[in-house]
Amino acid sequence: MTTTIDHRRQRDHLAADAATDELAGLDLRTGRRWPYVLLGLAVGSVATIAVTTMAGDGSGDASTADTVQADLVTAQVTVQDLVEEVDWAAELTSGDEVSVVATSDATVTASAAAGSLLERGDVAFELDSEPVPVIYGELPLWRPLAEGDEGLDVLQLETNLVALGYDPDVTVTIDDDFTANTAAMVQRWQEDIGREVTGTVAIDAVVVTAGPVAVIDEATVGERVRAGEAIAALSTRTETATIVGRSTGTITELAALDEPVTHGTVLYGTDEVLVQAVTELDAVGALLTDPDADPVDVEAALVAAGYDPDGAVVTDAVYDDATVAAVELWQEATGLTVTGALTADAYVVVPDGLDVVERLVAVGDRMAAPTPVLLIGAPTMEVVLPVALTDREDFEVGGEVVVELPDESTVAGAITEVGAAAVATEPEGDLTVDVVVQLTDPVDEDLPASEVTVTVAGDRVIDAMVVPTRALVTLAEGGFAVEQVLADGTTVLAAVETGTFDDGVVEITSSQLRPGDDVVVPR
């Protein structure tokens, strides 16, 4: 998604500060902030000092005048390492929009409300009083399905109906064949949700989505829709994939809900096999996870990769103790649980960055292959910020950022993509590239698309001298000073040059001030 917005959000940090109105005209580097890493400002010290009326000429000299005793708040001049932070205006996108289009003329008789979150099996709307639920997958239902049909769309349907519990006696084989057992399962599903019981699946019987979706524009009840017209608009919240068990036995282990799926995560275990996630493939892993791999090639790869230090493996397509030992060395070296498993059904290759979204079985269940075991997925919610082409080098994949949401709360994020292709925001406008940020902290799934602020760490300033912003005094002839507290309790104006302002502090340079000096901070 490309959105035209300001490249950098301009902030006036002094406007929210308790500084005097005289500071409002400062020429700040808007959009840039320099929060110090080690605070250490001794703000809040109270000293009884002689307040001297001064006429400052910018030189720092002060004339002595009548003095009065008063309690004043002071702060110490400190030296800090500053980390530059740059704020960027960005947009939080809530997922890919899916437009549901009618495949035949019908009247909308019910609809899920806008803002509703729909998961597998939930009804999105009704057409002519027939419920139309959501199922997960990648293939839209492009044809009616009936007994005797074959194809990936059959596999998708069976996976969903089994996951929803409509095969209680485990009679359906999850494959690409629509059998009599599949038809019986369809009938149970239709009866349960209130559709006409036929054992066949009409082309408009389901809405296929990549995972949970939110209703953006609900279907209008009472409206007559024509074939090809949009019924409703949905927004994908999570893109998912189903882990299908290929072994039999009683489930003894199962990945926890919301658990991150990383290399070596145990997805599930039975009394026959422990099934692990593989996100990093080397030559050995590519062969071991391939059910059609030649055993000779597997053995040769183990030897070539150095997992047969004693030379015991014979490349003869016979998996013996030496082969198992070599596989165990490979598992240990690559971060997997050491099992010695040589069959492809002990490994599942998955993309990195997914979480367990739904558990479709429970520990103790008896599983007959194939059975859907887990639903894993990743949120589609992301943040997109267009940056000037000249600023592209300031971003790198993996960089950590902070995202401020519309309610002013902040969450962590990581840069997942830095666009390579530049686009013009308008004719003859500046060239920009999109930087994509994935949120790494949990957020409300119902959070709508909105403008947000992304804070990115930049350059460092070493040994900056810092005082509170409120310590600044505006001189009549121009420029700034601070009121320095001398050893005898009197004060003088010390001329300063200001650097960067942020959150109540300012970087200064001065020939008169040294770290450890005290300056007056107005109450």
VEXMIBA-217647 format. One record per residue: x, y, z of N, C-alpha, C in turn. Coordinates in steps of 0.05 Angstrom, whole numbers, plus 32768, in hexadecimal, padded with zeros to 4 digits. Each point is the difference from the previous one (the first is absolute). Last residue first. Layout:
! VEXMIBA-217647
XYZXYZXYZ ...
! end
This chain:
! VEXMIBA-217647
80DB822C830A7FEC7FEE800B7FE97FFF7FEC 806580147FDF7FE8800D800B7FEC7FEB800A 806A7FF47FFE7FE97FF77FF07FE7800C800C 8074801080017FE58004800C7FEB7FF77FEC 80667FD6800B7FF180167FF37FE58001800C 806A7FD480167FE4800280057FF480177FF1 805A7FBD7FEC7FF6801A80087FE27FFF8005 80307FB57FDC7FFF8002801D7FF8801B800B 802E7FF97FA07FEF7FEB800D80028001801E 8011805B7FD0800D7FE780017FED7FEB800B 8000806D7FD27FF57FEA801080117FE77FFD 801480547FD280008005801D7FF77FE88010 800380087F9F801B8003800980028003801F 7FB47FC97FC280058019800E801E8001800A 7FA87FC47FC9801D800580018004801B800D 7FAA7FB07FFE800C801B8001801E7FFF7FFC 7F987FC67FF8801D7FFE7FFE800C801C7FFE 7FA27FE38031800C800C7FE9801E7FFC8001 7F967FDB802B801D80048002800B800C7FE6 7FA27FE6800F8008800F8018801D80038004 7FD77FD07FB47FF67FF5801A800B800F8018 8034801C7FAD7FED7FE980017FF87FFA801C 804680417FB77FEC800080157FF07FE68000 806980217FDC7FE67FF37FFB7FEF80008018 804C80457FFE80007FEB7FEC7FE47FF67FFB 802C806380267FEF7FE8800380047FED7FE9 803F804B80387FF57FFA7FE57FF17FE68003 8018804F804E80027FE47FF57FF680017FE3 80228044805C7FF77FFD7FE580037FE47FF6 7FF18022806580147FF47FF07FF57FFC7FE4 7FEA803E805E7FF77FF67FE780187FF57FF0 7FF98001806D800880117FE97FF47FF37FE8 7FF77FFE80767FFB7FF57FE5800980147FEB 80187FE480707FF580137FED7FFD7FF27FE5 80267FD3804B7FE3800180017FF480157FEE 805F7FE4800A7FF7801080177FE280048001 802A7FCD7FBA80077FF480197FF780108018 7FC9800C7FA5801C8000800780047FF4801C 7FB47FF47FAE80038004801D801E7FFE8007 7FCA801C7FA080137FEF800D80028007801E 7FB9800B7FAC8007800D801980117FED8010 7FF880087F927FF47FF28017800A800F8019 7FED801D7F9180127FFC80177FF37FEE8014 7FF680277F907FF77FF3801880167FFF8015 7FDF80407FA280107FEB800B7FF57FF6801A 7FEE80657FE480007FE87FF080137FEB800C 7FE980568027800E80067FE880037FE77FED 7FD67FFA80567FF280157FF1800D80057FE5 80047F9F802E800D801A80037FF280147FEF 7FDE7FA080308002800F7FE7800C801C8005 800D7F9F80357FF7801B80038004800E7FE5 7FFA7F928029800880157FEC7FF3801B8007 7FF07FAB802E80168010800B800880177FED 7FBF7FBB7FED7FF58016800F80158011800D 80157FAF7FCF7FF780167FEE7FF780188010 80497FBE802B7FE380007FFB7FF980187FEE 80617FD97FF27FF2800D80167FE27FFE7FFA 80677FD37FDB7FE3800280007FF7800F8019 80577FE07FB87FFB800D801A7FE280098000 80337FAA7FCA7FF2801A7FFE7FFB800C801C 80327FAB7FDB8009801480147FF3801B7FFB 7FF17FC47FAF80107FF88017800780188011 7FB17FE17FB6801180178008800D7FF8801A 7FD07FC67FA980058004801D801180198003 7FB47FDC7FB0801B8005800880028004801E 7FA87FD47FE8801380087FEC801B8004800B 7F967FCE801180198009800B801380077FEA 7F9380067FFC80177FF07FF78019800B800C 7F8C800180098019800C800980177FED7FFA 7F9680147FDC80157FED8003801A800E8007 7F8D80118002801B800C7FFF80147FEA8006 7F9780017FD280107FFB8017801A800E7FFD 7F937FF67FD3801B800C7FFF800E7FFC801B 7FB57FB97FDC8003801B800A801C800A7FFD 7FB47FA57FFA8015800E7FF18000801D800A 7FD87FC080487FFB80087FE58018800C7FF2 7FF37FB38050800A801B7FFC7FFD80087FE3 7FEC7FAA802D7FEB80107FF48009801D7FFC 80377FBC802A7FFB7FF87FE47FEB80127FF2 8045801D80507FE47FF87FFC7FFB7FFA7FE3 80637FF180227FED80177FFF7FE47FF57FFC 806E7FDE801D7FE47FFB7FFA7FEF80198000 806980017FE47FF07FFF80197FE37FFA7FF8 803E800C7FBC800A7FE9800F7FF37FFD801C 7FEA802C7F977FFE8004801C80097FE7800F 802280237F9E7FEF7FEC800D80008005801E 801680407FA580067FF9801B7FEC7FEC800A 802A80307F9E7FEB7FF0800D800A7FF7801B 801380517FB1800D7FF080147FE97FF28010 800880317F997FF17FF7801780117FEF8012 801D80557FBD7FFE7FE380017FF07FF9801A 8008805D7FB980007FF3801A80017FE17FFD 800F80697FC97FFF7FE37FFF80027FF4801C 7FD380617FE680187FF380097FFD7FE27FFC 7FC5803A7FBD80068001801D80197FF18007 7FCF800D7FA980178011800580068002801E 7FA67FD67FF6801080087FE8801580148007 7FEA7FC580517FEE80107FEE801080077FE8 80267FC7803E7FE78003800F7FEC80107FF0 804D7FBE7FD87FFB801C80057FE68003800E 80477FAB80057FE9800A7FF27FFD801D8007 804E7FA880017FF7801A80097FE880087FEF 802F7F9D801E7FF580107FEA7FF5801B800B 80237FBE803A801680057FED7FF780137FEA 7FE17FF1806E7FFA7FFF7FE4801780067FEE 7FFE7FD1805F8007801B7FF77FFD7FFF7FE2 7FDD7FC0805A800480047FE38007801D7FFB 7FF27FDB805880017FE77FF1800580047FE2 800D803180697FFE80057FE380037FE67FF1 7FD5800C806480197FFA7FF27FFC80047FE3 7FD2801F80687FFE7FF67FE5801B7FFB7FF4 7FC2801A806480197FFB7FF17FFA7FF57FE5 7FBF8045803880067FE37FFE801A7FFE7FF0 7FBE804F803B80167FF97FEE80047FE18000 7FAC8051801480107FE9800A80157FF97FEB 7FBC80437FF080198009800C80107FEA800F 7FAF7FF97FC77FF98006801C801980088010 80077FE87FA27FEF801880037FF88006801D 805E7FCE7FF37FE57FFB7FF57FEE80198005 806F7FEF7FF47FEC800C80127FE57FFE7FF2 80607FC67FFA7FE9800B7FF27FEC800B8015 80717FE57FF37FE9800380127FE9800E7FF1 805A7FBE7FE07FF3801A80017FEB80008016 805D7FC47FD27FEA800380147FF5801C8000 80317FC27FAE8003801780127FE780028013 800B7FC27FB580077FF6801B800380168014 800F80187F9B7FEF7FEB8009800A7FF5801B 801380667FE780097FE67FF87FEE7FEA800C 800E80757FEC7FEF7FE98008800D7FE67FF7 802080597FEA7FFD8001801D7FF17FE8800B 801080127FA280177FF4800D7FFE8001801E 7FBF802B7FC67FFD7FE3800180167FF3800F 7FED80607FE980027FF6801C7FFF7FE28002 7FF880307FAD801A8008800B80037FF7801D 7FAE7FF37FD280157FEF7FF5801B8006800B 7FA98015803A800E800B7FE880167FED7FF7 7FAD7FD68033801780118006800C800A7FE7 7FA07FCF802B800E80087FE8801780148008 7FCE7FAF803A8008801C8000800F80067FE6 7FBA7FB28035800E80087FE78007801E8002 7FE37FA480428002801D7FFE801080077FE7 7FBC7FA7801E801B800B7FFD7FFF801E7FFE 7FC27F9D800D8002801C8008801D80087FFE 7FDF7FA77FF2800580107FE88003801D8007 80187FA4803D7FEE80177FFB8007800F7FE6 80127F96800B800D801A80077FEC80167FFB 7FFE7F8B80137FFD80177FEF800E8018800B 7FDB7F8F800B8015801380057FFC80187FEE 7FC87FA580297FFF80167FED801580148009 7FF77F9080118004801B80097FFA80137FE9 7FEB7FA27FF680098001801C8001801D800B 7FCF7FBC7FAE8009801B800780068002801E 80087FA27FCA7FEF800F8011800B801D8004 80097F9B7FBF8009801B80087FEB800E8010 80187FB18024800A80117FEB7FED7FFE7FE7 7FE87FF7806A80037FEE7FE9800880127FE8 7FFF800680748001800D7FE680047FEA7FEA 7FDB8012806C800A7FEC7FEE7FFF800A7FE3 8009803A80607FF07FF87FEA800E7FEA7FF0 8029802E80497FF07FE980087FEE7FF67FEA 801D8065800280117FEB800A7FEE7FE9800B 7FD5803B7FB480098003801B80127FE98008 7FDF803B7FA07FFE7FE7800F80098006801D 800180467FC37FE97FF17FF47FFC7FE5800D 802A8068801780067FE380047FE77FF17FF7 802880667FE37FEA7FEF8009800A7FE48003 803C80487FED7FE7801080017FE97FEF800C 8072800680017FEA7FED80017FE680108004 8052802F7FCC7FF87FF8801B7FEA7FEB7FFE 8058802B7FBE7FE47FF980047FFB7FF8801D 805680197FD17FEF801780097FE37FF98004 80407FCA7FB88006800C801A7FEC80158007 7FE77FAC7FC0800D801A7FFF80068009801D 7FFC7F967FEB7FED801780038010801A7FFE 80037F8B7FF7800D80197FF87FEC80178001 80077FA080377FEE80117FF1800F80197FF9 80157F9280238008801C7FFC7FEA800F7FF0 7FFF7FA280138009800A801A8008801D7FFE 7FE37FC97FB57FE98008801080098009801C 803E7FDE7FBE7FF8801C7FFB7FE980088011 804A7FB6801F7FE980027FEE7FF6801D7FFE 80487FDD803980087FFF7FE47FE980047FED 80218013806F7FEB7FFA7FED800A80037FE3 802C800D805B800A7FED7FEC7FEC7FFA7FEB 8000803E80507FEE7FE87FFF800B7FEB7FED 801480678032800E7FE87FF67FEE7FE88002 7FE7806B7FF280007FEB8014800B7FE67FF4 8022805B7FD47FE77FF0800380027FED8018 804580407FD97FED800A80137FE67FF28003 80537FEF7FC87FEE80147FF57FEA80098013 80457FBE8016800E80177FF47FED80167FF6 7FDD7FAD8022800D800F8015800D80197FF6 7FDA7FC57FC17FEC800D8010800C80118016 803B7FCB7FCC7FF480177FF07FEB800E8011 80247FB38025801480157FFF7FF680187FF1 7FCA7FB480008000800C801A801580178002 7FFD7FCC7FB27FE9801280017FFF800E801C 80417FBE7FF4800680177FF07FEA80158000 7FF27FAD802A80148010800F800780197FF1 7FC87FC27FD57FF2800D8016801380128010 80267FC97FBE7FF080167FF47FF180108015 802F7FB4801B801380157FF97FF180187FF3 7FCF7FB18017800780108018801480167FF9 7FC87FE47FAC80097FF08017800780138017 7FCF7FFD7F9980028011801880067FEE8018 80117FF77F947FF87FF18017800480128019 801B80147FA47FE3800280037FF57FF08017 805E800F7FEA7FF47FE97FF37FE27FFF8002 805D8033801F7FEA800B7FEF7FF47FE97FEF 80308002806480037FF47FE57FE9800A7FEF 8034802080617FE980007FEF80077FF57FE5 8041800F80487FF07FE780037FE87FFE7FED 804E804280187FFE7FF27FE67FF07FE78001 801180468045800E7FE680027FFF7FF07FE6 7FD58057800B801D80038006800F7FE68001 7FA680287FD980087FE58003801E7FFF8006 7FCD80507FEA7FF27FF4801680057FE28004 801D80477FBB80117FFB80177FF37FF38018 7FE180177FA37FFE8016801280107FFC801A 7FFA7FBD7FBB800C80187FF4800080178014 7FD37FB08018801D7FFC7FFF800E80197FF6 7FA280008000800A7FFF801B801E7FFD8001 7FD67FFC7FAC8000801B800B800A8001801C 7FF47FAC7FD78017800E7FF48002801D800A 7FB67FCB801B80197FF7800C8018800E7FF5 7FAD80147FD980008009801C801A7FF7800D 7FF07FE27FA98007801C80008001800B801D 7FE47FA87FF3801C80027FFA8009801D8000 7FA47FEC800B80107FFB8018801E80027FFB 7FB780377FC8800D7FE77FFE80117FFB8019 7FA5803F7FFC801D80007FFD800B7FE38000 7FA28024800A80087FF17FE8801F7FFF7FFD 7FD2802F80487FF77FE4800180097FF07FE8 802F805680307FF37FF97FE77FF87FE38000 8032802E80457FE4800980017FF17FFA7FE6 805D7FEA800B7FF27FF280157FE280088002 803C802C7FC27FFB7FE47FF97FEF7FF18015 801B805A800F7FF080007FE87FF97FE37FF7 803C800E80487FE4800580077FEE7FFF7FE8 805D7FF97FF37FF67FE8800D7FE280048006 802E80497FDB7FFE7FEA7FEC7FF47FE7800D 7FE280548033801A7FFC7FF37FFC7FE97FED 7FB88047803380067FE87FF1801C80017FF5 7FBA802C804F801A80057FF380087FE67FF2 7FB0800580327FFF801A7FF2801A80067FF1 7FC27FAC8031801A80067FF37FFD80197FF0 7FCA7FC48055800080157FEC801C80047FF6 7FDA7FA1802B800D801980057FFE80137FE8 7FD77F9F8033800080107FE78009801C8007 80067F9480268000801C8009800480127FE7 7FD67F95800E801280137FF47FFE801C800D 7FD17FAE801E80107FF67FEB801580137FF6 7FBA800F804280107FEA800B80127FF37FEB 7FE980677FF27FF07FE8800680117FEB800C 800280737FF1800D7FE780037FEB7FEA8004 800F806E7FD77FF07FEC800E80117FE68002 802880547FEB7FE480077FF97FED7FEC800E 8064802680187FF17FE77FFE7FE380077FFB 8058803C7FE47FE87FFE80107FF37FE57FFD 804F801F7FCF80027FED80167FE87FFF8012 800F80577FCA800F7FE87FF880037FEE8018 7FAD803D800A801B80057FF7800D7FE67FF8 7F9E8031801E800A7FE87FF2801B80077FF5 7FC580288058800F80067FE7800A7FE67FF4 7FA78004803F801D7FFA8001800D80077FE5 7FA080038018800F80197FFF801E7FFC8002 7FCC7FAE80217FF380167FF2801080198002 80347FA280097FED8011800E7FF480167FEE 80237F9A7FE28009801C80047FEB8011800D 80087F9680107FF380137FEE8009801C8006 800C7F8B80188009801C80037FF380117FEB 7FE77FA58008800D8003801A800B801C8005 7FB47FC37FC0800F80198002800B8003801D 7FED7FA27FCA7FF480128014801280188003 7FFA7FC77FA280087FFC801C7FF280148012 80257FFE7F927FEA7FF78011800A7FFD801C 801E80457FAA80067FE7800E7FE87FF88011 800B80527FCC80027FEA7FED80077FE6800D 7FD08069801580107FEA800A7FFF7FE97FEC 7FF8806C7FEF7FF17FE77FFE80127FE98009 7FF68071800880137FEA80047FEF7FE78001 7FE980637FD27FF87FEA801180167FEB8000 7FFD80717FF280067FE67FF37FF97FEA8014 7FEC80757FF080047FE7800F80077FE97FEE 7FF68073801280037FED7FEB80097FE6800D 7FC58056802880167FED800480017FEE7FE7 7FC5804A8002800E8006801980187FEE8003 7FBF80287FAA800E7FE9800B801080098019 7FA380297FD9801C80078002800E7FE9800F 7F9F80147FC0800D7FF48017801D80088000 7F99801B7FD1801D80037FFF800B7FF6801B 7FA27FEA7FBF800B800A8018801E80047FFC 7FC67FED7FB67FED7FFC8016800A800D8019 800F80107F90800D7FFD801A7FEA7FFD8016 7FF27FE17F977FFF80178011800D7FFA801B 7FF27FBF7FBA801680127FF9800180198011 7FA37FD07FF4801A7FF27FFD801580147FF7 7FB3802B803880027FF27FE6801B7FF27FFF 7FBC80208056801A80027FF27FFF7FEF7FE7 7FB98033804980027FEC7FEB801A80047FF1 7FE3801B806A800980087FE580017FE87FEE 7FEA7FFD805F7FEA80087FEE800880077FE4 8048800A804C7FE97FEE80027FE9800B7FEF 806A80107FF27FE8800F80067FE87FED7FFF 806C7FED801A7FEC7FFD7FEB7FE6800E8009 805E802680267FEE7FE980027FEC7FFF7FE9 80678025800C7FE680097FF77FED7FE88001 804F7FF1802B8004801C7FFB7FE5800D7FF8 80207FA4803A7FEC800B7FED8004801E7FFE 804E7FB580167FEE8013800C7FED800A7FEB 803A7F9E800C7FFB80197FF17FEE80128011 80467FA080037FEC8010800C7FFD801B7FF2 802D7FC17FC080007FFD801D7FE98011800B 800F7FF97FA2801A7FF6800980027FFB801E 7FA37FF67FC6801280158008801A7FF38009 7F9A7FEB7FCC801B7FF68005801280188007 7F927FE78004801280167FFA801C7FF68009 7FA27FC57FE1801480098013800F80187FF7 7FB87FD77FCE7FFA7FF5801A8014800A8016 7FF2800B7F9A7FFC801780117FFC7FF7801D 800C7FC07FBA801680137FFC7FFE80188012 7FD77FA1801F7FFB80137FEB801780147FFF 7FFE7F9880228007801B80097FFC80137FE9 7FD47F9A80248011800E7FEC8004801D800A 7FC97FC4803080197FF17FFD8012800B7FEA 7FA7801F802580027FF37FE680187FEE7FFD 7FBD8043804480127FE8800280007FF27FE5 7FF1806B801C7FF27FE97FF580147FE97FFF 80168045804B7FFE80007FE37FF07FE87FF7 801C8018805D7FE680087FF67FFE80047FE2 80487FE0803F8000801D7FFD7FE5800A7FF4 800F7FA280128008800E80187FFD801E7FFD 7FF27FC47FB77FEB7FFE8013800580118019 80447FF97FBE7FE880107FF67FE97FFF8014 804D7FCC80148006801C80017FE880117FF8 7FFC7FA37FF57FFF8007801D8005801E8004 80077FDF7FA97FE47FFF80097FFE8008801E 80567FF57FD97FF380197FF67FE38001800A 802F7FB18010800A801680127FF3801A7FF8 7FEE7FB67FCA7FF37FFD8019800880168014 802C7FFC7FAD7FE480097FFC7FF17FFE801B 80577FDE7FFD8001801D7FFF7FE4800B7FFE 800A7FA47FFB80048009801B8002801F8002 7FFA7FD77FAC7FE67FFD800E80038009801D 8049802C7FC37FF57FE580027FE48001800D 804E803F7FCE7FE68004800D7FF27FE57FFF 806D801A7FFC7FEA7FF07FF57FE780058011 805F8020800D7FF2800F7FEB7FE97FF17FF4 801F7FF68069800F7FFF7FE67FF1800F7FEC 7FF67FD780678004801B7FF680127FFE7FE8 7FB97FB88028801C80037FFB8004801C7FF3 7FAF7FD78043800980107FE9801E80007FFE 7FCD7FDA80497FFC7FEF7FE8800A800E7FE6 7FF88012806980197FFE7FF17FFD7FED7FE8 7FBC8020804180087FE4800080197FFB7FEF 7FD78058800980057FF5801C800A7FE38000 7FF780547FBE80087FE47FFB80067FF2801A 7FE9805E7FF97FEA7FF27FF280087FE47FF7 8032804E802F7FF57FEA80107FEA7FF07FF2 803E804C7FE37FE88009800E7FF17FEA800F 804D7FEE7FCA8008801280167FE9800A8010 7FEE7FCD7FB3800B7FEF8015800980118018 7FE2802D7FB57FE97FF3800D800A7FEC8016 8041802F7FCB7FF0801280107FEA7FF28010 80377FCF7FC28010800A80167FF080128013 7FD87FE27FB080027FEB8014801080098018 7FF9803C7FB77FE77FFC800D80017FEB8016 804D800E7FCA7FFB801780117FE67FFD800F 80157FBE7FC080127FFF80177FFB80178014 7FD480037FAE7FF47FEB801180117FFD8019 8020803A7FC07FE9800C800D7FF17FEC8011 80487FE57FC98009800E80197FE9800D800E 7FE87FAC7FC3800E80197FFD8008800C801B 7FB07FBA7FCF801B7FFF800A800D801B7FFD 7F967FC98001801280167FF9801B7FFC800C 7FB57FC78013800E7FF97FE7801380167FF7 7FAD8019803D800E7FE68000800B7FFA7FE5 7FF48066800E7FEE7FE9800580117FE78000 800080777FF8800F7FE780067FEC7FEA8008 800480637FC07FF27FEF801480107FE78005 803880567FE37FEE7FED7FF47FF07FF28016 8043804180137FFB80087FE47FED7FED7FF1 8026802580657FF07FEA7FF67FF680087FE4 805F802380277FE3800680007FF07FE97FF5 80627FF880307FF17FFD7FE77FE380098003 80417FFF8048800B80127FEB7FEF7FFF7FE6 7FE47FEF806F800E7FF47FE9800980157FED 7FB27FEC8056801B80097FFB800D7FF37FE8 7F94801A801980147FEB8003801B800C7FF8 7F968027801E801C80047FF8800F7FE58003 7F9180097FEC801580038014801C80047FF4 7F92800D7FEB80197FFE7FF0801780048014 7F8E7FE480028018800B800C80197FFB7FEE 7F98800C7FE180147FEC80018019800C800C 7FAE80317FE97FFE7FF1801980137FE98002 8004803E7FB87FE77FF17FFE7FFD7FED8017 80588021800C7FF480077FE67FE77FEE7FFC 8043802780577FEE7FEC7FF57FF5800A7FE5 80628011803C7FE6800A7FF97FEF7FE97FF6 80537FF1802E8005801C7FF77FE6800E7FF9 80197FAC80467FF080087FE98005801D7FFA 80467FB5802D7FED801680067FF280087FE7 80477FBE80007FE57FF680087FEC80168006 8066801880097FF77FE97FF17FE57FF6800B 800D8064801780137FEA7FFF7FF47FE87FF1 7FF08072800E7FF67FE67FF680177FEC7FFF 7FE28064803180177FEF7FF87FF57FE57FFA 7FD080687FFB80017FE4800B80197FF27FF6 7FE580597FE480117FFE801780027FE5800D 7FA980177FC9801A800C7FFB80108001801A 7FB67FB47FFA8002801D8002801C80097FF9 7FCC7FA97FD68010800780178005801E8000 7FA87FD77FD1801C80087FFC800E8004801B 7F9F7FDC7FC1800D8004801A801D80077FFA 7FC47FF57FB87FEC7FFD8015800B8003801C 801080177F8F800E7FFE801A7FEB80008016 7FF47FDC7F997FF980168012800E7FFB801B 801A7FE57F937FF57FF7801A7FF980188011 80327FD77F9B7FED8014800B7FF47FF5801A 80637FE07FE87FE57FFE7FF37FEE8015800D 80597FFB801880047FEF7FE97FE57FFB7FF1 802D805480427FEB7FEC7FFC80057FF07FE7 804E802D803F7FEF80057FE87FEC7FEA7FFD 80478031804B7FF07FE87FFB7FEC80077FEA 8064802A801D7FE580067FF87FF17FE67FF9 8058801E80407FF47FEB7FF07FE480087FF9 8064802F80267FE380017FFE7FF67FEB7FEC 8059800280447FF780017FE47FE27FFF7FFF 802F802A80587FFF7FE77FF17FF680047FE4 800E804680427FF47FEB80107FFD7FE67FF0 8046805A80057FED7FF27FEF7FF67FE8800E 802F8063801A7FFB7FE580097FEB7FF47FEE 804880537FEB7FE47FF6800180007FE38009 8044805E800E7FFC7FE77FF27FE37FF88002 8054805180167FE37FFB7FFE7FFC7FE77FEF 80588015803E7FF57FFF7FE57FE27FFB8001 805D802180417FE47FF87FFE7FF680027FE3 80647FF080347FF2800E7FEB7FE37FF67FFF 805C800480477FE77FF37FF87FF180117FEC 806B7FF580307FEC800E7FF07FE97FEE7FFA 80417FFF80567FF97FF07FE97FEB800F7FF0 8052801C804D7FE580037FF47FFC7FED7FE8 803F800B805F80017FF77FE57FE380017FF6 80268042804F7FF27FE87FF980077FF87FE3 80178046805B80097FF77FE67FF37FE57FFA 7FE080598041800B7FE57FFE80097FFB7FE4 7FE08051804E80097FFB7FE4800C7FE57FFF 7FB68017804B801C7FFE7FF980047FFE7FE2 7FB08034803C80077FE77FF3801D80007FF9 7FB28036804780187FFF7FEF80027FE47FF4 7FB68049803680067FE57FF7801780017FEC 7FEB804680547FFE7FFB7FE380077FE37FF9 7FE7804B805680057FE47FFA7FFB7FFC7FE2 8022805D80307FE97FF17FF680087FE37FFB 8022806C802380037FE380057FE67FF27FF6 802C805D7FD87FEC7FF6801380057FE28003 803780607FDA7FFC7FE480017FEB7FF98015 802680587FBC7FF47FF780197FFB7FE27FFF 804A80137FC07FEA801280077FF57FF7801A 80597FF37FB57FF37FF980197FEB80158006 80207FDC7F9D8005801580147FF17FF98019 802C7FBF7FB07FE88009800D800780168014 80247FC27FA18006801080177FE6800A800D 80047FCD7FAF80007FEF8018800780118019 7FF2801B7FA2801B7FF8800580027FEE8019 7FB0802C7FDC80077FE97FF0801C7FF68007 7FD18046802D8008800A7FE580087FE97FEE 7FBF8012805F80127FEF7FF18006800C7FE4 7FE1801C80667FFC800A7FE580147FF27FEF 7FD17FE88066801680027FEC7FF6800D7FE7 7FEC7FE980717FF4800C7FE8801780067FED 80017FB1804B800B801A7FF97FF2800B7FE7 7FF27FB780577FF880067FE58008801C7FF9 80257FB380477FFB801D7FFD7FF980057FE2 7FEA7FA280348016800F7FF47FF7801D7FFF 7FE77F9680237FFB801C8009801680117FF5 7FDA7FA07FD68016800E800E7FF6801C8008 7FE07F967FDA7FF7801A80098017800D800F 7FED7FAE7FB08010800A80167FF7801C8008 7FDE7FD07FB47FF17FFE8019801080088018 802A7FD57FA67FEB801380027FF17FFC801A 80567FDB7FD57FF98003801C7FEB80158003 801A7FB77FAF7FFD801D80067FF78003801D 80107FAA7FCF8013800B80137FFD801E8005 7FEC7FB27FB47FF4801A80078012800F8013 80177FBD7FB080038000801C7FF6801B800B 7FF47FF47FA580007FE5800980017FFE801E 7FD380527FC6801A7FF6800A7FFD7FE4800B 7FCA80307FAD7FFD7FF8801C801A7FF5800A 7FE280397FAC80197FF5800A7FFD7FF9801E 7FC580167F9B80018001801E801A7FF38008 7FC9802C7FA380167FF2800B80008003801F 7FBE80297FC780007FE47FF880177FF1800C 800F80667FF47FE67FF3800480027FE47FF6 80458046802680027FEC7FEA7FE77FEF8003 80008068802080067FE5800880027FEE7FE7 8001806A801F80027FF17FE780097FE48007 7FC580478040801A7FF37FFA7FFF7FF17FE6 7FBA80368032800A80077FE5801A7FF27FF9 7FD17FF980567FEF7FF47FEA800B80067FE5 801E801B805B800F7FEC7FF27FF17FF67FE7 7FDD8040803F8016800C7FF1800F7FEC7FF0 7FB97FED803F7FF780057FE58016800B7FEF 801C7FC080517FF3801A7FFD7FF880047FE3 80057F9C8028801280167FFB7FF0801A7FFC 7FE47FA180107FF980168012801280187FFD 7FE37FB77FB08012800380177FF680178011 7FDD7FE57FAA7FF47FF08016801080048019 801C802A7FB17FE4800980037FF47FF28018 80597FED7FDE7FFE801580157FE380088005 80197FC07FBE80017FF5801B7FFD80158015 7FE17FF37F9A800B8016800F7FFF7FF8801D 7FFF7FC87F9C7FF98003801C800D8019800C 7FE67FCB7F9C800D8017800D7FF58003801C 800C7FAA7FB97FEC800E8011800F8016800F 801A7FD67F9E80078001801C7FEC8010800F 7FED7FEA7FA780177FEE800480088000801D 7F9A800E7FE08018800F800480177FED8006 7FB67FD57FC58000800E801A801A80108002 7FC67FB77FBC800E801A7FFF7FFD800E801A 80027F937FE77FEF8016800A8011801A7FFF 7FFA7F917FDD800F80197FFF7FEE80178008 80077F8D800C7FEF80188000801280198000 
! end
